[in-house]
């Protein structure tokens, strides 16, 4: 992997951030062959090669094309291939057929990235503020795709009968199970939620507004693998009383009986990870569960899922750059809880809140305005970040969102209850 060129004079912090983000993407795909980077394992996932090119297309289109006079595209065919969902940018290759893009090769995509990096860093000192804001947005956008890179690679290799270990890891030392869940209680209150206006945030995190919270309690940690195994042993996946109607239909239709990547082998529950297949760690947070599974577990446990505002109010006093998050390329996975409540890292936590706009929300003008607003239908909010979230990317107001059946992300469960 070639080193990125140094930015010229101007905004060294933005240039350095750009170089750091782009370099992590390259490191994440370093173990992959051209075939590894081309295959698409399911419609929800994208090939690694596509992630690398799409994030580059974002910078080329919204920064270089729109703000650098005389810029010529690296390849006029690439916008059709690597646009994701921006209707304002014209026709694009079907998402479910991204795995058919055998050309350009992985090497050619790396060349595309290098060319755009050189052009952007050369232009950076003279770019207007609007373009610099788009570079900042593009860096956060690429960090989102870095998490998708990790989880899409995991799904891809989980489909391979050889179950290869992409990043072999040392043998794990068992740790003690955490104690019983403790509860963080809060009385009725009116709280301020949403982005406060300082620093970067995505459009869906605002406007900041007030929310009324009823008396409730949140668990001081997420549900563990061992606790989830008890749910399975008690017939959790075979008892319709715990499930929403759509969730029960999904369980029956898909034959779901455990979290994604779990298999029962030789009398033990095992999981597949980027370090290969291993026995589950009973003390670690359970992950790769859908909203349907999370809601069913909460019902079985005599609890419920938190609202996103209950979660945000509790997490606001915690450090969003702490916890187990992505710092470098490697076999990431959730770790057993340390002392004290933890709200960031390890697993994205399902909430019971639908992903809908806040009062007063308005998408920004132009194609970039398609970033979040048009997806505010049929999805649920997750909070907190995961072991695959680049450190520094999440914050208390950050709203991730997925459809209720999806579980290939590092998704887990924190319980709540009414008081």
NORTA-V391660 format. One record per residue. N is the residue number from 1. SS is DSSP state (2 for helix, 1 for strand, 0 for the rest). D_LAST is the distance of its C-alpha to the last C-alpha in whole Angstrom. Layout:
# NORTA-V391660
N & SS & D_LAST
N & SS & D_LAST
This chain:
# NORTA-V391660
1 & 0 & 55
2 & 0 & 57
3 & 0 & 56
4 & 0 & 55
5 & 0 & 57
6 & 0 & 56
7 & 0 & 55
8 & 0 & 58
9 & 0 & 57
10 & 0 & 54
11 & 0 & 51
12 & 2 & 51
13 & 2 & 47
14 & 2 & 47
15 & 2 & 50
16 & 2 & 48
17 & 2 & 45
18 & 2 & 47
19 & 2 & 49
20 & 2 & 46
21 & 2 & 44
22 & 2 & 47
23 & 2 & 48
24 & 2 & 45
25 & 2 & 45
26 & 2 & 48
27 & 2 & 47
28 & 2 & 45
29 & 2 & 47
30 & 0 & 50
31 & 0 & 50
32 & 0 & 50
33 & 0 & 54
34 & 2 & 55
35 & 2 & 54
36 & 2 & 50
37 & 2 & 50
38 & 2 & 51
39 & 0 & 49
40 & 0 & 46
41 & 0 & 44
42 & 0 & 42
43 & 0 & 42
44 & 0 & 38
45 & 0 & 40
46 & 0 & 43
47 & 0 & 46
48 & 2 & 46
49 & 2 & 49
50 & 2 & 48
51 & 2 & 45
52 & 2 & 48
53 & 2 & 50
54 & 2 & 47
55 & 2 & 45
56 & 2 & 49
57 & 2 & 50
58 & 2 & 47
59 & 2 & 49
60 & 2 & 52
61 & 2 & 51
62 & 2 & 49
63 & 2 & 51
64 & 2 & 54
65 & 2 & 55
66 & 2 & 54
67 & 2 & 55
68 & 0 & 58
69 & 0 & 61
70 & 0 & 63
71 & 0 & 60
72 & 0 & 62
73 & 0 & 59
74 & 0 & 59
75 & 0 & 60
76 & 0 & 60
77 & 0 & 58
78 & 2 & 55
79 & 2 & 53
80 & 2 & 53
81 & 2 & 52
82 & 2 & 49
83 & 0 & 48
84 & 0 & 44
85 & 0 & 43
86 & 0 & 45
87 & 2 & 46
88 & 2 & 48
89 & 2 & 50
90 & 0 & 51
91 & 0 & 52
92 & 0 & 50
93 & 0 & 51
94 & 0 & 48
95 & 2 & 45
96 & 2 & 45
97 & 2 & 49
98 & 2 & 49
99 & 2 & 50
100 & 2 & 53
101 & 0 & 54
102 & 0 & 56
103 & 0 & 58
104 & 0 & 58
105 & 0 & 57
106 & 2 & 55
107 & 2 & 58
108 & 2 & 58
109 & 2 & 55
110 & 2 & 55
111 & 2 & 58
112 & 2 & 56
113 & 2 & 53
114 & 2 & 56
115 & 2 & 58
116 & 2 & 55
117 & 2 & 54
118 & 2 & 57
119 & 2 & 57
120 & 2 & 54
121 & 2 & 55
122 & 2 & 58
123 & 2 & 57
124 & 2 & 54
125 & 2 & 56
126 & 2 & 57
127 & 0 & 54
128 & 0 & 52
129 & 2 & 49
130 & 2 & 48
131 & 2 & 49
132 & 2 & 47
133 & 2 & 44
134 & 2 & 45
135 & 2 & 45
136 & 2 & 42
137 & 2 & 40
138 & 2 & 43
139 & 2 & 42
140 & 2 & 38
141 & 2 & 39
142 & 2 & 41
143 & 2 & 38
144 & 2 & 36
145 & 2 & 39
146 & 2 & 39
147 & 2 & 36
148 & 2 & 37
149 & 2 & 41
150 & 2 & 39
151 & 2 & 37
152 & 2 & 40
153 & 2 & 42
154 & 2 & 40
155 & 2 & 40
156 & 2 & 43
157 & 2 & 44
158 & 2 & 42
159 & 0 & 44
160 & 0 & 47
161 & 0 & 48
162 & 0 & 49
163 & 0 & 46
164 & 0 & 47
165 & 0 & 46
166 & 0 & 46
167 & 0 & 45
168 & 0 & 46
169 & 0 & 44
170 & 0 & 44
171 & 0 & 43
172 & 0 & 39
173 & 0 & 39
174 & 0 & 36
175 & 0 & 33
176 & 0 & 30
177 & 0 & 27
178 & 0 & 24
179 & 0 & 22
180 & 0 & 19
181 & 0 & 16
182 & 0 & 14
183 & 1 & 11
184 & 1 & 11
185 & 1 & 8
186 & 1 & 9
187 & 0 & 8
188 & 0 & 10
189 & 1 & 13
190 & 1 & 16
191 & 1 & 18
192 & 1 & 21
193 & 1 & 21
194 & 0 & 24
195 & 0 & 28
196 & 0 & 29
197 & 0 & 32
198 & 0 & 34
199 & 0 & 35
200 & 0 & 35
201 & 0 & 33
202 & 0 & 33
203 & 2 & 33
204 & 2 & 30
205 & 2 & 28
206 & 0 & 29
207 & 0 & 29
208 & 0 & 26
209 & 1 & 24
210 & 1 & 21
211 & 1 & 18
212 & 1 & 15
213 & 1 & 11
214 & 0 & 8
215 & 0 & 5
216 & 1 & 5
217 & 1 & 7
218 & 1 & 10
219 & 1 & 13
220 & 0 & 16
221 & 0 & 18
222 & 0 & 19
223 & 0 & 20
224 & 1 & 24
225 & 2 & 27
226 & 2 & 27
227 & 2 & 23
228 & 2 & 24
229 & 2 & 28
230 & 2 & 26
231 & 2 & 24
232 & 2 & 28
233 & 2 & 29
234 & 0 & 27
235 & 0 & 28
236 & 2 & 25
237 & 2 & 28
238 & 2 & 30
239 & 0 & 27
240 & 2 & 26
241 & 2 & 23
242 & 2 & 21
243 & 0 & 23
244 & 0 & 23
245 & 2 & 26
246 & 2 & 28
247 & 2 & 27
248 & 2 & 28
249 & 2 & 31
250 & 2 & 31
251 & 2 & 31
252 & 2 & 34
253 & 2 & 36
254 & 2 & 36
255 & 0 & 36
256 & 0 & 33
257 & 0 & 32
258 & 0 & 31
259 & 0 & 30
260 & 0 & 33
261 & 0 & 36
262 & 1 & 35
263 & 1 & 37
264 & 1 & 38
265 & 1 & 41
266 & 0 & 43
267 & 0 & 40
268 & 1 & 38
269 & 1 & 35
270 & 1 & 37
271 & 1 & 36
272 & 1 & 38
273 & 1 & 38
274 & 0 & 41
275 & 0 & 42
276 & 1 & 43
277 & 1 & 41
278 & 1 & 40
279 & 1 & 37
280 & 0 & 34
281 & 0 & 32
282 & 0 & 29
283 & 0 & 28
284 & 1 & 28
285 & 1 & 25
286 & 0 & 26
287 & 0 & 27
288 & 0 & 29
289 & 0 & 27
290 & 0 & 26
291 & 2 & 23
292 & 2 & 24
293 & 2 & 24
294 & 2 & 21
295 & 2 & 19
296 & 2 & 20
297 & 2 & 19
298 & 2 & 16
299 & 2 & 16
300 & 2 & 18
301 & 0 & 16
302 & 0 & 13
303 & 0 & 11
304 & 1 & 12
305 & 1 & 14
306 & 0 & 13
307 & 0 & 14
308 & 2 & 17
309 & 2 & 16
310 & 2 & 13
311 & 2 & 15
312 & 2 & 18
313 & 2 & 16
314 & 2 & 16
315 & 2 & 19
316 & 0 & 21
317 & 0 & 22
318 & 0 & 23
319 & 0 & 27
320 & 0 & 27
321 & 0 & 31
322 & 0 & 29
323 & 0 & 29
324 & 0 & 31
325 & 0 & 32
326 & 1 & 36
327 & 0 & 38
328 & 0 & 41
329 & 0 & 43
330 & 0 & 42
331 & 0 & 40
332 & 0 & 36
333 & 0 & 33
334 & 0 & 30
335 & 0 & 30
336 & 1 & 28
337 & 0 & 25
338 & 0 & 27
339 & 0 & 25
340 & 0 & 22
341 & 0 & 20
342 & 0 & 22
343 & 0 & 21
344 & 0 & 25
345 & 0 & 27
346 & 0 & 27
347 & 0 & 26
348 & 1 & 25
349 & 1 & 21
350 & 1 & 20
351 & 1 & 18
352 & 1 & 17
353 & 1 & 19
354 & 1 & 22
355 & 0 & 25
356 & 0 & 26
357 & 0 & 28
358 & 0 & 26
359 & 0 & 27
360 & 0 & 31
361 & 0 & 31
362 & 0 & 35
363 & 0 & 37
364 & 0 & 40
365 & 0 & 43
366 & 0 & 45
367 & 2 & 45
368 & 2 & 42
369 & 2 & 40
370 & 2 & 40
371 & 0 & 38
372 & 0 & 34
373 & 2 & 34
374 & 2 & 36
375 & 2 & 33
376 & 0 & 30
377 & 0 & 30
378 & 0 & 29
379 & 1 & 27
380 & 1 & 24
381 & 1 & 23
382 & 1 & 23
383 & 1 & 22
384 & 0 & 24
385 & 0 & 27
386 & 0 & 29
387 & 0 & 31
388 & 0 & 34
389 & 0 & 33
390 & 1 & 35
391 & 0 & 34
392 & 0 & 34
393 & 0 & 33
394 & 0 & 29
395 & 0 & 27
396 & 0 & 23
397 & 0 & 24
398 & 0 & 26
399 & 0 & 26
400 & 1 & 27
401 & 1 & 27
402 & 1 & 29
403 & 1 & 29
404 & 0 & 27
405 & 0 & 29
406 & 0 & 30
407 & 0 & 30
408 & 0 & 33
409 & 0 & 31
410 & 0 & 29
411 & 1 & 26
412 & 1 & 23
413 & 0 & 19
414 & 0 & 16
415 & 1 & 13
416 & 1 & 10
417 & 1 & 7
418 & 1 & 4
419 & 0 & 0
